[in-house]
């Protein structure tokens, strides 16, 4: 809960109802920034999509987009792409991705480099659902782009998504190869500890699929040692459960007789799962566990 949100929302409503003030293009752009932040904080992606579609059309028709606010236009298109993706409107999201690419060419490519990664990201997230092979092609293209890999965070994004894409194609050898390359990157070295922890859980899942149980047992011990502070946090209950499940699967290769563990899985992963619960997971726990429970 953000205490600023109610005040921000009230301010936006007050100014939006003032007919004289609302004629100011500058104020309308400020209201746009405020409204999008409110909706993003609330994770109200349906309302965000509707608002963005309306405001983008309105600003375009009234010719409010000019050189001085071109950065905002590109940002608006990125938000549109992402909100459509979140609402599972993938083909529409790709249409606005192409509009983003065209807009990046405007004003002598004024913000081309700034938005290049966001353009590629828009392609990757959509093709990861529509055409996994195409997503891998795009990620390989990103890997060869100096402007992308010169940024440690973007470079890490490429290898992490390659690991996920190959995992989803069930090519676990390619998946672990890309994850091993990721570990050598400066971006990983400087990454947030909670992200490193989630990547470590993803590696355990890949190692299990490779049936590399000797290595996996050592990896589980290493994860518990390296990330011991996370094993006492309620916020990491999903990750802790995954480690326990993988540990039991090594011993029995089936969860059918693990009634207590199955009950925890159903409660934590299936029954109590919110719409966005899987967003922060590198590999989707629910999908993976459903497969293991049916074995």
Residue pairs with C-beta under 8 A, 6 or more apart in sequence:
2 41
5 38
5 41
5 42
8 34
8 37
8 38
9 38
11 34
12 31
12 34
12 35
12 38
15 21
15 22
15 27
15 31
16 22
16 31
21 27
22 28
25 64
28 59
28 64
29 64
29 69
29 72
32 55
32 59
32 72
32 76
33 72
35 51
36 48
36 51
36 52
36 79
39 45
39 47
39 48
39 51
40 48
43 276
45 83
45 86
45 87
46 87
48 79
48 83
49 80
49 83
49 84
49 86
49 87
49 89
52 76
52 79
52 80
52 83
53 80
55 76
56 76
56 77
56 80
59 65
59 73
59 76
65 73
67 107
67 110
70 103
70 106
70 107
70 110
70 111
71 111
71 114
73 103
74 100
74 103
74 104
74 111
74 114
74 115
74 118
77 96
77 99
77 100
77 103
78 100
78 115
78 118
78 122
80 93
80 96
81 93
81 96
81 97
81 100
81 122
82 93
82 122
82 125
84 90
84 92
84 93
84 96
85 93
85 122
85 125
85 126
90 126
90 129
90 130
93 122
93 125
93 126
94 122
94 123
94 126
97 119
97 122
97 123
97 126
100 115
100 118
100 119
100 122
101 119
104 111
104 112
104 115
104 116
104 119
105 112
113 147
116 145
116 147
116 148
117 148
117 151
117 154
117 157
120 138
120 141
120 142
120 145
120 148
121 157
123 135
123 138
124 135
124 138
124 139
124 142
124 161
127 134
127 135
127 138
128 135
128 161
128 164
128 165
128 168
132 165
132 168
132 169
133 169
135 161
135 165
136 162
136 165
136 166
136 169
139 158
139 161
139 162
139 165
140 162
142 148
142 149
142 154
142 158
143 149
143 158
143 159
143 162
148 154
148 155
148 158
149 155
149 158
152 185
152 186
152 187
152 190
153 187
154 187
155 185
155 187
156 182
156 185
156 187
156 188
156 191
159 178
159 179
159 181
159 182
159 185
160 178
160 179
160 182
160 199
160 282
162 174
162 178
163 175
163 176
163 178
163 179
163 182
163 202
163 206
163 282
164 175
164 202
164 282
164 283
166 172
166 174
166 175
166 178
167 175
167 202
167 205
167 206
167 209
167 283
170 209
172 206
172 209
172 210
173 210
175 206
176 203
176 206
176 207
176 210
179 199
179 202
179 203
179 206
182 188
182 199
188 196
188 199
191 199
193 227
193 230
194 230
194 236
196 227
197 223
197 227
197 230
197 236
197 239
198 239
198 280
198 281
198 282
199 282
200 219
200 223
200 226
200 227
201 223
201 239
201 242
201 243
201 282
201 283
202 282
202 283
203 219
204 216
204 219
204 220
204 223
204 242
204 243
204 246
205 242
205 246
205 283
205 288
206 283
207 215
207 216
207 219
208 216
208 246
208 249
208 250
213 250
216 246
216 250
217 250
220 243
220 246
220 247
223 243
224 231
224 243
230 236
230 239
230 240
231 240
237 268
238 268
238 269
238 277
238 281
238 285
241 264
241 265
241 268
241 269
242 285
244 261
245 255
245 261
245 265
245 289
245 292
248 255
248 258
248 261
249 255
249 292
252 258
253 295
254 295
255 261
255 262
255 265
255 292
255 293
255 295
256 295
262 293
265 289
265 293
269 285
269 286
269 289
270 286
270 289
273 286
278 284
278 285
278 286
